[in-house]
Amino acid sequence: MVDKEVVIVGAGFSGIGLGIQLRKAGITDFTILEAADDIGGVWHHNRYPGVAVDIPSTTYSYSYEPNPSWSRLFAPGDELAAYAKRCAAKYGVTNHVRLHTRVEAAEYDADQHHWSVRTSGGSLTARFLISAVGPLDQPKYPDIPGLGTFAGPTVHTARWDPTVDLRGKRVAVIGSGATALQLIPEIAPEVARLSAFQRTPIWVIPKPNTTIAPPMRRLFERVPVTQRVLRMATSLLAELVMTAGIAYHMRVPLFVRSVEKLCLWHLEQQVADPETRERLTPKYGLGCKRPSFSNTYLRTFNRDNVDLITDRIVRIVHEGIVTARTDNASGEVTETLHEVEILLLATGFKTMQLGVVPPFPLHGTDGIEVGQWWDEHKYQNYEGISSPLAPNFWLMNGPWAAAGASWFSVIESGSRHIVRCLDEARRRRATQMVVRQEPHDAYMRSMHKKVRHTSFAQPSCSQANSYYFDRHGEAPFVRPISGPALELASRTFDLDHYRYDQAPLPGSQK
């Protein structure tokens, strides 16, 4: 006997969405283990000023649970956190969640066909184990000498400290990705001086972030089809930018160049100083690094109290940040101390690396630790969700999984894949299922073929410092297909690509 038929790790939108689909399928013997003190995942942890979704909220939501109450087209973070709680409660998932429970390791028992899961609150066994920990879970701290020597408060945006008062202070922000794009324009008006340290500029697309007026919200509530039509429109827009710009980059060069020209025009309209514009201009192609939408980030650099610093950071000291600049003619290096009182790290998250994917030690077939094996042999995952190394295990948000206009495309497709598998295991009375090596390898061959047409095949990506890439120089974060193709695959993959077994009865011989 096992403690639970299904154990899910993570109570963000992935874990909640999977829990909803399990209940719809009549699978109720499951628990969701969550390390934090509340559900919501990235939207529970990220509470920095200006935090918001970076694609339209009508698209960034469950397709079966539209929210007519979004205040803006790109909703702020607190509304996303509230939406997660509301969905979990409405569909009966909340009572399945066990908070303050961090998974420390999991080991597969090949004889009994179950997982032994060790947590901060004790151990339990599960027939099936699913990691639904999102890719933006573990904050990435910059590898800068002296980081711990800074005298003032140091805050990572993913673990925001609301007690730190920025008003009238000299503040430094390290990072220039999607988080900095939201944070910098929000705090610039209240600080005495803001020093923005940029290693790599970001492609910034104009943001149609309109307020959704109360009459429109009432219309969405009373005539739901109107919101579904808007969802179709925003999904198409996001699909064009994210999928065409990244997954089909080489196949639609005219579209990609058009988006780049739009971004460059936007930059010219927003930033007055030509030299600053030049430093904010990406030197890599669209899609190497995730682009984002904003109407406020670029023009913040017109402010008198905002400095854009692109010299390389050499160390952090008690008083602030030391940068260096090399004279091209003489080779002479000049160092500058930037004195600041508060240090904000908008440096993103660890993604495709050991200890993150999977997010805990996972010992599968023959005791192989999956994360270590992937780190040594490159990341690979059938349909972006399962591995021959780990029976009875699925990894949502894993290697070769992210596709489509919204992360909810990945969540719903991954949930559909898993529920189909569990239903088939039940139908066959199987206690173990594992993807076969041959279809797994065929899938990976198709991924490596498709990636040749993506933005990641551009030589300029070497300048992007993108979290899409792993230490092998590959980009396993993204599955290079469209959202509709992702959905179709989750509905039609061959269930015989898995092998099904039954555990021996107690007392029987193998």
Buried (B, 14 or more C-beta within 10 A) or exposed (E): EBBBBBBBBBBBBBBBBBBBBBBEBEBEEBBBBBBBEBBBBBBBBBBBBBBBBBBBBBBBBBBEBBBBBBBBBBBBBBBBBBBBBBBBEEBEBBEBBBBEBBBBBBBBBBEBBBBBBBBEBEEBBBBBBBBBBBBBBBBBBBEBEBBEEBEBBBBBBBEBEEEBEBEEBBBBBBBBBBBBBBBBBBBBEBBEBBBBBBBBBBBBBBBEBEEBEEEBBEBBBEEEEBBBEBBEEBBEBBBBBBBBBBBBBEEBEEBBEEBBEBBBEBBEEBBEEEEBBEBBBBEBBBBBBBBBBBBBBBBBBEBEBBBBBBBEBBBBBEBBBBBEEEEEEEEEEEEEEBEBBBBBBBBBBBBBBBEBBBBBBBBBBEEBBBBBBBBEEBBBBBBBBBBBBBBBBBBBBBBBBBBBBBBBBBBBBBBBBBBBBBBBBEEBEBBBBBBBEEBBEEBBEEBBEBBEBBBBBBEEBEBBBBBBBBEBEBBBBBBBBBBBBBBEBBEEBEBEBBBBBEBEEEEEEE
